[in-house]
Amino acid sequence: MAEVAPLNPEKIIKTLDRFKVKYILVGALAARLQGFPRMTADADITPAMDDENLKNLAKALQKMDARVLTEHLPQGLPFDCSAKNLKKAKIWNLVTSAGRLDIIFEPGGTSGYKDLIGGAKRFEAFGATLYVSSIQDIIRSKKVADRPQDRQDIIILNEILKRNT
């Protein structure tokens, strides 16, 4: 990869599905599927932490030529994305052949996959079933992050919640 590929959610979702990765789509892309208007340049996922799932995730990442995102190398740094190595960090910011992909094992304000799956929304996309973090859980995470953009996003997300109830 000479430069970062544009975000291709279809390729990410199909690849994760092909390798039977259990995950929840979180962040702005998850919000966008539920009516949030802001665009995003990456996909964020929270995978299940069991060994089999992390092995499946590692295979999917290898298929997408995942590399560690760095400021100075747009193509990223190669790394051993084995299940064992994936466990060594709470967040992986990656570049792949399908664009930017962030793996966030414990989004702010949550304890990860097991915490989020109960409220997740089920979607069918590109021939795959995927689970998307609820608006309430996205708000919970953004409150903890508390960046200026997050505070603005929370206002919009609360309006989406009001409209949908």
N, C-alpha and C positions, 0 to 999 in steps of 0.2 A: 504494500500500500504506500503510494507516494504521498498522498495527502488524505485528510479525513474524508471519508465517504459521507454523503448527505444521509440524514436519518431515513431509514427504510423500515418502518414498523412492521410491514408485511413480512419482510425477510427475517426480522428478529423473532416475531411470533411463530412463524412457520418452523424456524430452526429449533426454537425452544420446544415446540410441540413434537417435532420429529424425534427429539432426544428425550421426550417424556419428562421434561423439567417441570416440577411443581413450583410455582411462583405467583406472586401478586404484583401486578403493575401498579406502581405508586408514582407520586409526583405529578407534574403538569400534564403529562400525556394521559394519565389516569383521569385527571380532572377534566381534560378536554373531551374525553369520551362521554362525560356526563354534563356537557354544556358549557364548560369553562372556555372563554374566548381567546385566551392568550396562547400563542404558538410556543413551541419548544424545539430545541435543537437536539434533544437527547431523550432516551427512554431510561426509566428508573425501574428496577425490579427488586423485590424482596423474595429470595428463594427460601424454600424449606431447608432446614439445616441437617437433615439426616444424611448419612454417608452415601447412600445410593443416589439420592437427589443431587448431591454435590458432585458425584462422579458423572452423572448425566449432564449437569451444568458445565462441567469442565469439557466434556466432549462437544457440547454445543458451542462453547467459546472457541475451542480449537477449530471447529468447522468455519466459524466466522472470522478466523485469524485475529483473535482478540490480542490487543497490546495495551500496556499501561499508558494512559494519557499523560503527557508531559507538556510543559509550556514551550519548550524549545524544539521539540521534535514532533511535528504534526502527525507523523505516521506512528508515533508511540514507541515505547520500548518493549521488546519481546520479554515474555515471562513464562514461567512454567505454571500454566493455569490448571494444575491438578487439584483434585478435591482437597488434598492435604494443604496445599498453598493457599487455596481460596479461604480456608479457615483462619489464616494468619492476619487478616485485616477485617475490620467491621464495614469498610467501604472500599470498593474497587471502582475507580474511574477509568473506563476503557474506551479505546477506539476499535472499531471492528469494520469488517467489509459491509456492514449494514448501518454504519454511523456510530455515534456516541452511545454507549451503554454504561449506566452506573448500576452497580450491584450494591445495595444497601441492606445489610443484614438486620439492622435495627433502626428503622427510621425514627427520628426524634419523637419522643413522647409515646413510643411503642416498645414492645419487647420482641418485635419481629413477626415472622410468618404466622405462628400460632395465635398471636394476638390479633392480627389483621384478618385472618381468613373468615372468622365468624361474621364480620360485617361486610365482607367483600361482595361486590356485584359481579354476577356472571354475564359474560358477553360471548357471542359467537363472532369471530372475525377471521377471514382468510382461511376458512375451513378448520379452524381450531377453536377450542373452548379456552377462554382465559378469564382470570379473576382479577378484578380491578378494585383498588382500595376505595372504600366509601368516601363520600364528600366529608362526612364527620371525621373520619380518620385522617384525611388529608389536612383538614383544618387543625386537628390535634397536633399533627407533626409540624405544621407551619407556625403554630403558636410557640412551640419550643424553639424552632430555628430563629424566629423573631428578627429576620432581616427586613429592611424597608420594603422590598418586593413582596415578601411573605405577608406583611401587614396589609398591603394593598390587595393581594390575592384573597385574603380572608374576608374582606368586605364583599368581594364579588361572589365567593363561594357561599357565604351566608345568604346572599340574595338568591342564588340558585337553590339552596335548601328551602327557603321560604316559598319560592315558586313551585317547587316539586311536592309541597305538603298540602 
